[in-house]
Amino acid sequence: MAEVISVSVLNRYVKTLLDTSDVLFDLALRGEIANFVQNSKSGHCYFSLRDEASSVRAVMFKTDARRLAFRPQEGMRVIVRCRATLYERDGAFQIYVNEMFPDGIGSMQLAFEQLKEKLAREGLFDPAHKKPIPTQPGCIGVVTSKTGAALQDILQVTSRRWPLAKILLCPVGVQGFEAAGQIAAAIDTLDRSKRADVIIVARGGGSREDLWVFNAEVIARAAYRCKTPLISAIGHEIDFTILDFVADLRAPTPSAAAELAVPDVAELRQRIFNLRQNIHKNMQNRLQICYNELDGYPQQFFFEQMQQHHAEKKAALHDLQRQLGSASAGAMRMRTQRLSHAAALAASLSPYHTLARGYTLLQTEDGTVTTADWLQPGQKLLVAGVRHTAHCLVETVEENTIYEDPQKL
């Protein structure tokens, strides 16, 4: 008889079997959404995924649901990335969804329009945000598959048109579940490195499903925050993705992106040659005009003009010389008169002029000038005149009775 176990043990055992299966841990399922409900409080999404014969319960937690690029709707065909397990409490087999993508033309178009409307409202497509593409880039960053035809097209066109540019490849997958994150990370890496003057995100042609990864919101936001000018080149001319609306410039093909990113060296050479030719012709024409104008003047008329001009300048020079001589003589006379007046004034104030009228100068032995009022008997004096100096000895000092003090009058 089999061992008796509880329901909890059974559910736990089955859950363990499911959780340890590598196949069930990472699944990609295709189906149609049914009974979709999003809890208003928790934000978790609950629904069923069904096909023609079966259905399975599904849960998508809030953190994963917030990354959805579209709004899931009843009956929409989708592809989900999930893991299968057992909800142990109820014994319910269900899947936990990590990512969800629309499946089929109708669902894909609906998701595309929803995301396009959302990003447009946020301003990601605003023309004011577009950056100009450099005219002569030194380094071109390329985000694409290293084995795809898009890279070869870009290399071929660039080497032919502008061989001076370097190509900096950031290889990524261009389709599949992992591609969106890789492409967004590559854009961020090239932008932060500041080595590229322009970035090209490219992929060759393919079906709409093949190009769907470039409608991912994560890529659109990476392109929007990129400070380096960015060119999108996805698929063919008739293909449009969300990245095309966010990028600074859309190219219809990878080859066209390379042509838009770099100038044509042959055209630049021809333009420089044409400019040189135009400059040379312009100089020749101007010289010819000057020669013709010079030959048109009669030589005699030119000689007479030169003579008249010379005579006028000579007369003007003579006038200036006369004015200069007159001004110089007047200034000299004025300065001579001022000097004479100053000399006369200095002579009138000279003590020697007073001595010449018969006065003398009393000095003590140390040379100090003094007067009779300060003399003392026995004092030696020097009495200086104009031509002679006498050495004297004071015998007595008497008061002069003739002198009256003006203050007493």
C-alpha positions in Angstrom: 0.0 0.0 0.0 1.3 3.5 -0.9 2.5 5.9 1.8 -0.2 8.2 3.0 0.8 11.9 2.6 -1.0 15.2 3.1 -2.2 17.6 0.3 0.4 20.1 1.4 3.2 17.6 0.9 1.9 16.7 -2.5 1.6 20.3 -3.6 5.1 21.1 -2.3 6.5 18.1 -4.0 4.9 19.0 -7.4 6.0 22.6 -7.0 9.6 21.5 -6.4 9.5 19.3 -9.5 8.3 22.2 -11.6 10.7 24.8 -10.1 13.8 22.6 -10.7 13.0 22.0 -14.4 15.2 24.0 -16.7 12.7 23.8 -19.5 9.8 25.3 -17.4 12.0 28.0 -15.8 12.3 30.1 -19.0 9.4 29.6 -21.4 8.1 31.6 -24.4 4.4 30.9 -24.9 2.1 32.1 -27.6 -1.6 32.5 -26.8 -4.6 34.8 -26.5 -5.4 36.9 -23.5 -8.6 36.1 -21.6 -10.2 37.4 -18.4 -7.6 40.1 -18.0 -7.8 42.0 -14.7 -5.3 44.5 -13.2 -5.6 45.0 -9.4 -6.1 48.7 -8.8 -4.3 48.5 -5.4 -1.4 46.1 -6.0 -0.9 46.7 -9.7 -0.6 43.0 -10.4 -2.2 41.6 -13.6 -4.2 38.4 -13.6 -5.4 36.7 -16.8 -5.5 33.4 -18.7 -3.5 32.5 -21.8 -5.4 30.2 -24.1 -5.2 28.6 -27.6 -7.7 26.6 -29.5 -7.6 23.6 -27.1 -6.3 24.7 -23.7 -5.7 27.6 -21.3 -3.4 28.3 -18.4 -3.7 30.8 -15.6 -1.1 33.6 -15.6 0.2 36.3 -13.2 2.3 39.4 -14.1 3.5 41.3 -11.0 3.5 45.1 -10.9 7.3 45.5 -11.4 7.1 43.6 -14.7 3.7 45.1 -15.7 5.1 48.6 -15.5 7.6 47.9 -18.3 4.8 47.0 -20.8 4.9 49.0 -24.0 1.2 48.5 -24.6 -2.1 47.9 -22.8 -3.1 44.2 -22.8 -6.7 43.8 -24.0 -9.2 40.9 -24.0 -8.6 38.7 -27.0 -5.2 40.1 -27.9 -2.7 37.6 -29.2 0.6 37.8 -27.4 3.9 36.1 -26.8 5.0 35.9 -23.1 8.2 35.1 -21.5 7.5 33.2 -18.3 8.2 30.4 -15.9 5.7 27.6 -15.0 5.1 26.5 -11.5 2.4 25.5 -9.0 0.6 27.9 -6.7 1.1 25.7 -3.6 -1.9 27.0 -1.5 -4.5 26.2 -4.1 -2.7 23.5 -6.0 -3.2 25.6 -9.2 -0.8 25.2 -12.1 0.0 28.7 -13.4 2.7 30.8 -15.1 4.5 33.9 -13.9 5.0 36.3 -16.8 8.2 38.5 -17.0 7.7 40.0 -20.4 4.9 40.3 -22.9 4.9 41.1 -26.6 2.0 41.5 -29.1 1.7 38.6 -31.7 0.2 39.1 -35.1 -0.3 42.1 -37.3 -3.4 43.4 -35.5 -2.0 43.1 -32.0 1.4 44.5 -33.0 -0.2 47.5 -34.7 -2.3 48.2 -31.7 0.7 48.0 -29.3 2.7 50.2 -31.7 0.0 52.9 -31.8 -0.4 52.8 -28.0 3.3 53.3 -27.3 3.7 55.9 -30.1 0.8 57.9 -28.5 2.3 57.6 -25.0 5.8 58.7 -26.0 4.5 61.6 -28.2 2.6 62.9 -25.2 5.8 62.9 -23.2 7.6 64.9 -25.9 10.1 62.2 -27.1 9.3 63.0 -30.7 9.5 66.8 -30.3 11.5 68.4 -33.2 13.1 70.8 -30.7 14.9 67.9 -29.2 16.6 66.9 -32.5 20.3 67.4 -32.6 22.1 68.4 -35.9 24.3 65.7 -37.5 28.0 66.7 -37.8 29.1 67.4 -41.3 32.6 65.8 -41.0 32.6 63.2 -38.2 35.9 61.7 -37.1 34.4 58.7 -35.4 31.1 56.9 -36.1 29.6 54.6 -33.5 27.6 51.7 -34.9 25.0 49.6 -32.9 24.2 46.5 -34.9 25.0 42.8 -35.3 28.7 42.2 -36.0 27.7 39.5 -38.5 24.8 41.3 -40.3 24.8 42.9 -43.7 24.0 46.3 -42.2 27.5 46.6 -40.8 29.1 45.6 -44.1 27.0 48.2 -45.9 28.0 50.9 -43.5 31.7 50.0 -43.7 31.6 49.9 -47.5 29.8 53.3 -47.9 32.0 55.0 -45.3 35.3 53.8 -46.7 34.3 55.0 -50.1 32.8 58.4 -49.2 34.8 59.4 -46.1 37.8 57.1 -45.4 39.1 59.5 -42.7 36.3 58.4 -40.3 36.8 55.6 -37.8 34.1 53.0 -37.1 33.5 52.1 -33.4 31.3 49.0 -33.3 29.2 48.1 -30.3 27.9 44.6 -31.3 24.4 43.6 -30.2 21.6 41.1 -31.1 19.0 42.7 -33.3 16.1 40.4 -32.6 14.9 38.2 -29.8 14.0 38.7 -26.2 17.4 40.0 -25.1 18.0 42.4 -28.0 16.1 45.4 -26.7 18.2 45.6 -23.5 21.4 45.1 -25.4 20.6 47.8 -27.9 19.7 50.4 -25.2 22.8 49.5 -23.2 25.0 49.9 -26.3 23.5 53.4 -27.0 24.2 54.4 -23.4 27.8 53.0 -23.6 28.7 54.8 -26.8 27.2 58.1 -25.5 29.0 58.0 -22.2 32.3 57.2 -23.9 32.1 60.5 -25.9 34.3 58.9 -28.6 31.7 58.9 -31.3 30.6 62.1 -33.1 27.5 60.4 -34.4 25.8 57.0 -33.6 24.0 54.8 -36.2 21.6 52.2 -34.9 21.1 49.8 -37.8 19.5 46.5 -38.9 18.9 45.0 -42.3 15.6 44.2 -43.8 13.2 41.6 -42.4 9.6 40.9 -41.5 7.7 43.2 -39.2 8.1 40.7 -36.4 11.9 40.7 -37.0 12.0 44.5 -36.6 9.6 44.7 -33.7 12.4 44.8 -31.1 13.2 48.4 -32.2 9.7 49.4 -31.0 10.8 48.7 -27.4 10.3 51.6 -25.0 13.7 51.0 -23.4 15.4 51.7 -26.7 13.3 54.8 -27.3 14.2 56.2 -24.0 17.9 55.4 -24.4 17.8 57.3 -27.8 16.0 60.3 -26.2 18.6 60.7 -23.4 21.5 60.2 -25.8 23.6 63.4 -26.0 25.4 62.2 -29.2 23.5 62.8 -32.5 21.7 59.5 -33.4 20.6 58.1 -36.8 18.2 55.2 -37.0 18.5 52.9 -40.0 16.0 50.0 -39.5 14.9 47.7 -42.3 13.8 49.2 -45.6 12.4 52.6 -46.6 8.8 51.4 -46.0 9.5 50.2 -42.5 8.9 52.5 -39.5 9.7 51.9 -35.9 9.4 53.9 -32.7 13.1 54.5 -32.8 12.7 56.3 -36.1 10.5 58.9 -34.4 12.9 59.5 -31.4 16.1 59.5 -33.4 17.6 62.8 -34.6 17.5 61.6 -38.2 15.9 58.6 -39.9 17.6 56.9 -42.8 15.6 54.5 -45.0 18.5 51.9 -45.1 21.8 51.3 -43.3 23.6 52.4 -46.5 21.6 55.6 -46.6 22.5 56.2 -43.0 26.2 56.0 -43.8 25.7 58.4 -46.7 23.8 60.9 -44.4 26.5 60.6 -41.7 29.6 61.4 -43.8 30.3 63.7 -46.7 31.6 62.5 -50.0 35.3 63.3 -50.3 35.1 63.3 -54.1 32.4 66.0 -53.9 34.5 68.1 -51.4 37.5 67.9 -53.7 35.4 69.0 -56.7 33.9 71.8 -54.6 37.4 73.0 -53.5 38.6 72.8 -57.1 35.6 74.9 -58.3 36.3 77.5 -55.6 39.9 77.8 -56.6 38.9 78.2 -60.2 36.4 80.9 -59.3 38.9 82.7 -57.2 41.5 82.6 -59.9 39.0 83.9 -62.6 37.9 86.6 -60.2 41.4 87.8 -59.7 42.2 87.7 -63.4 39.1 89.8 -64.2 39.9 92.4 -61.5 43.5 92.7 -62.8 42.3 93.1 -66.4 39.9 95.8 -65.3 42.7 97.7 -63.5 45.0 97.4 -66.6 42.3 98.6 -68.9 41.5 101.6 -66.6 45.2 102.5 -66.4 45.7 102.3 -70.1 42.7 104.6 -70.7 44.4 107.6 -69.0 46.5 109.9 -71.3 50.1 110.0 -70.1 50.4 113.8 -70.5 47.3 114.4 -68.4 48.7 112.1 -65.8 52.1 113.9 -65.8 50.4 117.4 -65.5 48.3 116.2 -62.6 51.4 115.0 -60.8 53.2 118.3 -61.4 50.2 120.3 -60.1 50.0 118.0 -57.1 53.7 118.5 -56.4 53.5 122.3 -56.7 50.5 122.4 -54.3 52.3 120.3 -51.7 55.5 122.3 -52.0 53.6 125.6 -51.5 51.8 124.2 -48.5 55.2 123.1 -47.1 56.6 126.6 -47.4 53.6 128.1 -45.7 54.1 125.7 -42.8 57.8 126.6 -42.6 57.0 130.3 -42.4 54.3 129.8 -39.7 56.7 127.6 -37.7 59.5 130.2 -37.9 57.2 133.1 -36.9 55.8 131.1 -34.0 59.2 130.1 -32.8 60.6 133.7 -32.9 57.6 135.0 -31.0 57.9 132.3 -28.4 61.7 133.1 -28.0 61.0 136.9 -27.5 58.4 136.2 -24.9 60.7 133.9 -22.9 63.6 136.4 -23.2 61.4 139.2 -21.7 60.3 136.9 -18.8 63.9 136.0 -18.1 65.0 139.7 -18.0 62.2 140.6 -15.6 63.1 137.7 -13.3 66.8 138.7 -13.3 66.0 142.3 -12.5 63.7 141.3 -9.6 66.4 138.9 -8.3 69.1 141.7 -8.5 66.8 144.2 -6.6 66.4 141.7 -3.8 70.2 140.9 -3.5 71.9 141.9 -0.2 75.0 142.9 -2.3 73.0 145.5 -4.0 72.3 147.1 -0.6 76.0 146.9 0.4 76.9 148.7 -2.8 75.0 151.8 -1.5 77.5 152.0 1.5 75.9 149.7 4.1 77.8 147.0 6.0 77.0 143.6 7.3 77.8 142.6 11.0 78.7 139.0 11.6 79.9 137.1 14.6 83.0 135.0 14.5 80.9 131.9 13.6 79.4 133.8 10.7 76.0 134.6 12.2 74.5 137.9 11.0 73.7 140.2 13.9 72.9 143.8 14.7 74.3 146.5 17.1 71.5 145.9 19.6 72.9 142.4 20.3 76.6 143.3 20.8 78.5 143.0 24.0 81.8 144.7 25.1 84.8 142.6 24.2 83.0 140.8 21.4 84.9 140.2 18.1 83.1 141.1 15.0 83.4 140.9 11.2 82.3 144.1 9.4 81.7 143.2 5.7 81.4 145.7 2.9 81.2 145.3 -0.9 85.0 144.9 -1.4 86.5 144.5 2.1 85.9 142.9 5.5 87.2 144.4 8.8 88.0 142.4 12.0 86.8 144.6 15.0 86.7 144.4 18.8 83.7 146.0 20.6 84.9 148.3 23.4 81.6 149.7 24.6 77.9 149.5 23.7 76.0 152.7 24.2 72.3 153.5 23.8 71.4 155.7 20.9 69.2 158.5 22.2 68.2 159.7 18.7 66.2 156.5 18.1 62.6 156.6 19.2 60.5 153.4 19.4 57.7 153.7 16.8 55.2 152.0 19.1 55.6 154.9 21.6 54.9 157.6 19.1 
